[in-house]
Amino acid sequence: MEPLVNINEAAELLGLSSWTVRKLIASHRLSAIRINRRVLLQPEELRRIIEESRATRRPAQLARDRAKDF
Protein backbone atom coordinates (compact mmCIF):
# COMPACT_ATOMS: atom_id res chain seq x y z
CA MET A 1 0.00 0.00 0.00
CA GLU A 2 1.33 3.40 -0.99
CA PRO A 3 1.52 6.12 1.64
CA LEU A 4 -1.26 8.71 1.68
CA VAL A 5 -0.45 12.30 0.73
CA ASN A 6 -1.74 15.50 2.25
CA ILE A 7 -3.33 18.35 0.33
CA ASN A 8 -0.10 20.33 -0.08
CA GLU A 9 1.78 17.28 -1.38
CA ALA A 10 -1.08 16.45 -3.75
CA ALA A 11 -1.12 20.03 -5.04
CA GLU A 12 2.62 19.90 -5.73
CA LEU A 13 2.36 16.54 -7.50
CA LEU A 14 -0.57 17.75 -9.64
CA GLY A 15 0.92 21.17 -10.34
CA LEU A 16 -2.09 22.90 -8.77
CA SER A 17 -2.63 25.17 -5.80
CA SER A 18 -3.77 23.67 -2.52
CA TRP A 19 -7.01 25.66 -2.87
CA THR A 20 -7.71 24.02 -6.21
CA VAL A 21 -7.19 20.58 -4.66
CA ARG A 22 -9.59 21.56 -1.87
CA LYS A 23 -12.15 22.67 -4.48
CA LEU A 24 -11.80 19.34 -6.29
CA ILE A 25 -12.46 17.55 -2.99
CA ALA A 26 -15.44 19.79 -2.16
CA SER A 27 -16.97 19.19 -5.61
CA HIS A 28 -16.47 15.41 -5.17
CA ARG A 29 -14.22 15.18 -8.24
CA LEU A 30 -11.43 13.98 -5.96
CA SER A 31 -12.10 11.73 -2.99
CA ALA A 32 -10.22 12.23 0.25
CA ILE A 33 -9.85 10.43 3.54
CA ARG A 34 -10.31 12.37 6.75
CA ILE A 35 -8.36 11.12 9.76
CA ASN A 36 -9.10 13.34 12.72
CA ARG A 37 -8.30 16.81 11.36
CA ARG A 38 -6.04 15.62 8.56
CA VAL A 39 -7.28 15.35 4.98
CA LEU A 40 -5.34 12.76 3.02
CA LEU A 41 -5.51 11.45 -0.52
CA GLN A 42 -4.65 8.10 -2.02
CA PRO A 43 -2.03 8.21 -4.80
CA GLU A 44 -4.36 6.23 -7.09
CA GLU A 45 -6.88 9.10 -6.80
CA LEU A 46 -4.23 11.50 -8.05
CA ARG A 47 -3.46 9.18 -10.96
CA ARG A 48 -7.18 8.96 -11.74
CA ILE A 49 -7.64 12.74 -11.85
CA ILE A 50 -4.59 13.04 -14.13
CA GLU A 51 -5.97 10.43 -16.53
CA GLU A 52 -9.39 12.05 -16.39
CA SER A 53 -7.95 15.42 -17.32
CA ARG A 54 -6.00 13.87 -20.21
CA ALA A 55 -9.18 12.29 -21.55
CA THR A 56 -11.11 15.57 -21.44
CA ARG A 57 -8.56 17.74 -23.25
CA ARG A 58 -9.80 19.48 -26.34
CA PRO A 59 -8.09 18.82 -29.69
CA ALA A 60 -6.59 22.34 -29.73
CA GLN A 61 -4.99 21.73 -26.35
CA LEU A 62 -3.57 18.42 -27.55
CA ALA A 63 -2.07 20.11 -30.63
CA ARG A 64 -0.42 22.80 -28.47
CA ASP A 65 0.96 20.17 -26.10
CA ARG A 66 2.40 18.16 -28.98
CA ALA A 67 3.95 21.30 -30.50
CA LYS A 68 5.79 21.94 -27.21
CA ASP A 69 7.51 18.55 -27.53
CA PHE A 70 9.26 19.61 -30.75
N, C-alpha and C positions, 0 to 999 in steps of 0.2 A: 504494500500500500504506500502510495506516495504521500509525502507530508502535505498538510493543508497550508494554504497561503492566506495572508491577511489582505485587506483591501489595498493597502499601499503597495504591497508586493505584486498583487494582481494588476494594479494600474501600471506599474513599471513594465511588467511582462507584456501587457497588451498595448503599451504605448498610449495610454489614456490617462486622464486625470483621475484622482481618487473620487472626485464628485461624480464623474461620468460612470464609474464602476458602481457607485452607490445608486445612481439613477437606474442603471441596468438591473440592479437587485430589486429596487422598489417597483419597477415595471414588470417584474417577474420574467425578464428575458435572461437573467442569470440567477441561478439558485445558489443560496448561501446557507451555511450552517452557523447557528448561533450557539455558542458555548459561553454561558454566563453573559458577560458584556462584550465578548469578542465575536466578531463576524469573520468567518473563515470560508474559503472557497476551495473546492476540489480542483486539482489541476485538469482533470478531464472536462470540467465545466468550461475552463478557459480555452481548451482545445476546441470544444464544441462551438463556442461563440466565434472563434477565429474561422472555423470552417463555415459557419453560418454566414458570416460577413463576406467570405470569398464567394459563396454561392449567390449572394444577392447583389453583387457588383454589376453595374451597368456596363454595356459594351464599350462606351467611351472611356470609362475608368480603366477597364482592362487594357485598352489600346494605349492609354497614357502609361500604365504600369509597365507594359512590355517595352515601350519606347525608352523608358528609363534604364532598362537592362542593356541597351546598346551603347 
